[in-house]
Amino acid sequence: MQSSPLLLEEPIRMASILEPSKPCFFPAMTKIVGTLGPKSRSVDVISQCLEAGMSVARFDFSWGDPEYHQETLENLKAAIKSTKKLCAVMLDTVGPELQVVNKTEHPISLQADTLVVLTPDQDKEATSNLLPVNFNGLSKAVKKGDTIFIGQYLFTGSETTSVWLEVKDVDGDDVTCVIKNSATLAGSLYTLHVSQIRIDLPTLTDKDKEVISTWGLQNNIDFLSLSYTRHAEDVRHAREFLSKFGDLKQTQIFAKIENIEGLTHFDEILREADGIILSRGNLGIDLPPEKVFLFQKAAIYKCNMAGKPAVVTRVVDTMTDNLRPTRAEATDVANAVLDGSDAIVLGAETLRGLYPVETISTVGKICSEAEKVYNQDLYFKKTVRYVGEPMSHMESIASSAVRAAIKVKASVIICFTSSGRAARLIAKYRPTMPVISVVIPQLKTNQLRWTFTGGFQARQSLIIRGLFPMLADPRHPAESKSATNESILKVALDHGKACGIVKPHDRIVVCQKVGDSSVVKIIELED
């Protein structure tokens, strides 16, 4: 049976903090998105990542060609088959990302208080006093005194691998800057960010469209991470583009909020998007440091109330090169969970980091510990109050299922669903126990061939906190004429037992449709 969660507001024995955590099939209710790359693309390492708790694999097209990413994806498929663990696929677009072009890939040393020129002439070689960039309009976008930041792949904020520049002068297409700190730019990719300045480039670029229509379509991607989302229209445009490609109509769009412009239009973007990614690397440059936490808490709260996944990035940067996170990073992960995040994105930590598996495992453990002190009672009341009355039929059933599960101390909630909507609504109320989403495939035809739906719906729940999908036998209907569809319930319970979350004498809350009605019932298991 589910143990009572600790609450930080209640007095606890300090010694109890040192007690080892009980092992569980699910490393944490909070999900982990791992970016696959050079250090994490073999079948063996991906298998270990899945075992450690990765449930979504992110493919970042800021670097690497489609062939490279396809090889990695084939290895992911092999790892899924060997571990028998579901994993969703997320394609991360490049968007209007500005980059320094360093064709030689030699390290570039920049000295504080010296000058460097940013030029759109990409034929020139990158040196300590000249950096070619991939954007012709930089000189028109900036003015004297503006701040420009350059770092490798994802900004680390490290004073040795990232550099702050201040615009001194604009001469034609060239921008002359004063270097504010000494740094060495090492590697093939440096991202350039101009603080609080609008870059006049489309959110979904021609290169992005080509990748989506080829690689994305070929692999039926589950999620599209839309980089540099600035307006709701960006999401609508991306959805319209996806709808041209058959199965990609089902692909969910996660708006990546990376700058002031996206922050300003957050509410309208949230209404259009399927989920939100808080890209704290770029946001941390656009926002004053003392405002970052405020945006994080406000944005996650809005996502929670809307019932849409909130995903946080940039939590354990130092684990790219170290086996343990800093104290601040460990606390940051926990606070993201306590704020209400659905998932944590690991970028450079798994893509090029030395310890991808250990990083996933460590983040999962921190999430699990934070979940134990999450004030679900307060959150539940807040959510019910926000939704208001009268509740919709589905919202009422979902909240009732969670309330019942908590009152009877159920070990798990089992939800039968075809679209996944019912399970997502249950997860919205943040039950303290796992929700097994039993996705019932539906048979569809276009008059030429039969197809089953359900795969997308199952994988897309892998980014939602507390939701764990299983695909049911398509011969079982989602709507049962009898009070209980015993055979499919038995399969779900057997799955729960195999996972170690269902034991004899446990109470189970089941949510399913019976005819035209939705039913919540409580089952007590026998030996």
C-alpha positions, 0 to 999 in steps of 0.5 A: 500500500502507498506510504504516507508522504512526508511534508516539509511543513511537518516535524520530521526526525532529522535522522530519517533523512539518512534512511536509504530509499526503497527501490522501485521499478519507476526511478521517479514520477518526474520524467527525464528527457535525455539528449542522445549524442556522441557519448550516449548513442551506442545500444549499450549506453542507451539501454543503460540510460533507459534502465536508469530512468530516461523515458524520452530521447531528444534529438538535437538538430543544431548539430549532426546530419540526419544520417548520424541521428538516424543511426542513433535512433536505430540504436535506440530502437534496439535498446527499447527492444532489449530492455522492454522499456517504452521511450518517446522521440523528441525532435528539437528544431534549430530555429533562429539560432545564431552560431559562430562558424569555426570551420577549422574547429581549432580552439579560439582564445579570447582575452578580456578588454581586447576587441573582436569583430563579428562578421557575416562573411562566413568565408573568413577564418575564425580567429581571436579577433574575428568571428564569422557568424551565420546571420547577415542582419546582426549589425542591423539588430544591435546597437552600442552597449548591447550585450552578446553572449557566446558559448559552446552548444548550451551555455554553461555560464563558465567563465572559461568556456563562455564569453560576454561581449559588449557592442562597441561599434557597428560598421556596415555588416560588421559588429565590433565588441569589447571582450568582457572576460577571458575564455577559450571557445573549444569545439565545433559549435558555439551559440551566439545570443543577443540579450533582449534583442529580436532576431528577424528570422522565422521560428521554423526555418527552411532547414527545420522544415526539411528535417521534419518532412524527411527524418521526422516523417520517416520516424513518426516523431512523438514530440516537436520541440519548437526552439525560440517560440516567440508567439502563439502564431509560431505554434499554429504555423508549426502545427499547420506544417505537421498536418501536411504529413499524415501521422505527424498530425498526432505529433505534439508541439512543445513550445520552447521559451528562450527569450523575453519575447516568448515570456511576454506572450507566454499565456497565448503560447500556452493555449496553443502548445501541447506543452512548454519547455523552459529553456533556462540557458538562454532565458538566464541571459535575457532575464536578470538573475534574480528574476529567473526563479520567479519566471520558472515558478509562474510558468510551471504553475500556469502549465499545471493549472492548464494540465499541460506538461512543464519541462525544465532544462539546465539543472546539472551542467557540472555533471557534463564533466563531473560524477556528482552535481554541486549542492546548488544543482541538486537543490535546483532539481528538487525545487523544479520538482516541488514547483510542479515540473513534469520532466527534466531535460538533460542536454550536454550532460548526456549528449557529450558528458562523461557520465550520461547514465550516472547523470540520469540516475542521480537526477532520478534519485533527487526527483524521487526524494523531492516527490516524497515531500511534495504537498499534494493536498495543497496542490489538489485544493489549489487545482480544484479551486482554479478549475472552479464549478461547474466542473466538466464531466471528465474533470470531475471524474479525474479529480474524484479518482485522485481524491478516492485513491488518496483517501483509501491509500491506493497503491496505483490508479489504473485508467483505461483510455483510447485518446490518453486524455482521461489519463492526462487529466488524472495526472493533472491532479498529481496523485501521490501514487503512479497512474497506469495508463492502459491505452486501448488501440483503435482500428482505423481505415483510409479505405486502402489499409487498416491501421491501429492507433495507440502507439502515439498516445502511449509514448506521449504520456512518457513526458507527463509526471506520474503517468506510466503507459502500457499498450493493451490488446486491441481486441479489448474495447475501451468501453465495456458493456459490463461493469468490469472488463476482467481480462484487461484489468487482470493484464494491467494488474499483472503488469503492476505486480511485475513492476513491484507497485501492486502487492496482495491486499493493496487497494486499486482505483480503476477509472474506465468507461462503461457504456456512456458513463465514466466509472471510478471504482475501488478494488481490494486485492486478495492474496 
